[in-house]
Amino acid sequence: MMAELPLPVPSPDNQEFWDALTEGELRIQRCAACGTLRHPPRPMCAHCRSFDVEWVRMSGRGTVFSYIVTHQPIHPALVDRVPFATVIVELEEGPRLTTNLVDVSPAEITIGMPVEVVFQRASDEITLPLFRRASGARVG
């Protein structure tokens, strides 16, 4: 039997993020006092120290800000998946997410590559925000 990857465990601070993904939307926290977008979700704004928060829908478009390729499986569930890339995507709106790309080999990834979100259901409770090369983006 192949090991399964552990799934994220939602908390009160990020439950709305995970609920939105299940609905097919990428929502990010925004400080209701100063308007600063923040990810990962947290209870207090680092900019103005307000606890007032709202959730706003993002476009789902962004670019590859950085990435690293893993060649050694760091979990038994990854034995057949290496090499794979862990990617930091900078959304058009500014926040950055740590994620993975789908349908893009590690050798094809470039800094600045346009990407768009895809939603991958991992369980009844968890949908993951992964990214793919943006429609119309050229290869190589």
VEXBA-948419 format. One line per 3 residues: their letters; for each residue x, y, z of C-alpha. Coordinates in nm, 2 decimals, always signed. Last residue first. Layout:
A = X:Y:Z ~ ... $
This chain:
GVR = +1.01:+2.74:-2.32 ~ +0.63:+2.71:-2.37 ~ +0.43:+3.02:-2.45 $
AGS = +0.16:+3.15:-2.22 ~ -0.18:+3.15:-2.39 ~ -0.36:+2.99:-2.10 $
ARR = -0.14:+3.03:-1.79 ~ +0.10:+2.75:-1.71 ~ -0.06:+2.56:-1.42 $
FLP = -0.11:+2.63:-1.05 ~ -0.22:+2.43:-0.75 ~ -0.47:+2.56:-0.49 $
LTI = -0.56:+2.24:-0.29 ~ -0.91:+2.14:-0.20 ~ -0.96:+1.99:+0.15 $
EDS = -1.28:+1.88:+0.32 ~ -1.41:+1.60:+0.10 ~ -1.06:+1.50:+0.02 $
ARQ = -0.77:+1.61:-0.21 ~ -0.98:+1.82:-0.46 ~ -0.74:+1.99:-0.69 $
FVV = -0.83:+2.35:-0.78 ~ -0.64:+2.52:-1.06 ~ -0.48:+2.86:-1.03 $
EVP = -0.31:+3.04:-1.31 ~ +0.05:+3.08:-1.42 ~ +0.27:+3.33:-1.61 $
MGI = +0.64:+3.23:-1.59 ~ +0.84:+3.51:-1.42 ~ +1.11:+3.27:-1.30 $
TIE = +1.12:+2.97:-1.53 ~ +0.98:+2.62:-1.50 ~ +1.03:+2.39:-1.79 $
APS = +1.29:+2.16:-1.63 ~ +1.06:+2.10:-1.33 ~ +0.80:+1.96:-1.56 $
VDV = +0.48:+2.15:-1.61 ~ +0.14:+1.97:-1.62 ~ +0.07:+2.08:-1.26 $
LNT = +0.27:+2.34:-1.07 ~ +0.31:+2.32:-0.69 ~ +0.23:+2.56:-0.41 $
TLR = +0.38:+2.83:-0.18 ~ +0.16:+3.13:-0.21 ~ +0.26:+3.50:-0.25 $
PGE = +0.04:+3.80:-0.21 ~ +0.06:+4.09:-0.46 ~ -0.27:+4.13:-0.65 $
ELE = -0.13:+3.96:-0.96 ~ -0.04:+3.66:-0.74 ~ +0.32:+3.58:-0.67 $
VIV = +0.36:+3.21:-0.70 ~ +0.63:+3.04:-0.48 ~ +0.69:+2.69:-0.63 $
TAF = +0.79:+2.35:-0.49 ~ +0.91:+2.15:-0.78 ~ +0.91:+1.78:-0.82 $
PVR = +1.18:+1.52:-0.90 ~ +1.04:+1.30:-0.76 ~ +0.68:+1.17:-0.77 $
DVL = +0.72:+0.79:-0.73 ~ +0.89:+0.81:-0.38 ~ +0.67:+1.11:-0.28 $
APH = +0.42:+0.92:-0.06 ~ +0.71:+0.79:+0.16 ~ +0.80:+1.15:+0.25 $
IPQ = +1.11:+1.36:+0.18 ~ +1.16:+1.19:-0.16 ~ +1.50:+1.30:-0.29 $
HTV = +1.52:+1.51:-0.60 ~ +1.34:+1.83:-0.49 ~ +1.34:+2.12:-0.73 $
IYS = +1.32:+2.47:-0.58 ~ +1.11:+2.76:-0.70 ~ +1.08:+3.14:-0.71 $
FVT = +0.85:+3.42:-0.81 ~ +0.65:+3.21:-1.07 ~ +0.38:+3.45:-1.20 $
GRG = +0.02:+3.52:-1.11 ~ -0.34:+3.47:-1.20 ~ -0.60:+3.33:-0.96 $
SMR = -0.80:+3.66:-0.99 ~ -0.82:+3.69:-0.61 ~ -1.14:+3.69:-0.41 $
VWE = -1.14:+3.89:-0.09 ~ -1.17:+3.79:+0.27 ~ -1.22:+4.04:+0.55 $
VDF = -1.03:+4.10:+0.87 ~ -1.04:+4.33:+1.17 ~ -0.77:+4.23:+1.42 $
SRC = -0.57:+4.55:+1.35 ~ -0.20:+4.57:+1.42 ~ -0.14:+4.83:+1.14 $
HAC = +0.11:+4.65:+0.91 ~ +0.14:+4.30:+1.07 ~ -0.24:+4.27:+1.05 $
MPR = -0.36:+4.03:+1.32 ~ -0.54:+3.69:+1.32 ~ -0.33:+3.52:+1.06 $
PPH = -0.39:+3.39:+0.70 ~ -0.08:+3.30:+0.50 ~ -0.11:+3.53:+0.33 $
RLT = -0.19:+3.89:+0.38 ~ -0.35:+4.17:+0.18 ~ -0.32:+4.52:+0.34 $
GCA = -0.64:+4.72:+0.32 ~ -0.57:+4.94:+0.63 ~ -0.86:+4.87:+0.87 $
ACR = -1.04:+4.57:+0.70 ~ -0.71:+4.39:+0.67 ~ -0.73:+4.16:+0.37 $
QIR = -0.73:+3.78:+0.39 ~ -0.70:+3.59:+0.06 ~ -0.97:+3.41:-0.14 $
LEG = -0.90:+3.17:-0.42 ~ -1.24:+3.04:-0.54 ~ -1.36:+2.69:-0.65 $
ETL = -1.61:+2.64:-0.37 ~ -1.37:+2.39:-0.19 ~ -1.10:+2.66:-0.23 $
ADW = -1.33:+2.91:-0.05 ~ -1.37:+2.67:+0.25 ~ -0.99:+2.63:+0.27 $
FEQ = -0.93:+3.01:+0.29 ~ -1.23:+3.05:+0.53 ~ -1.08:+2.79:+0.76 $
NDP = -0.75:+2.99:+0.78 ~ -0.75:+3.16:+1.12 ~ -0.99:+2.91:+1.29 $
SPV = -0.75:+2.63:+1.18 ~ -0.75:+2.40:+0.88 ~ -0.54:+2.08:+0.88 $
PLP = -0.34:+2.05:+0.56 ~ -0.33:+1.70:+0.41 ~ -0.07:+1.43:+0.48 $
LEA = +0.06:+1.27:+0.16 ~ -0.06:+0.91:+0.13 ~ +0.16:+0.61:+0.16 $
MM = +0.14:+0.34:-0.10 ~ +0.00:+0.00:+0.00 $
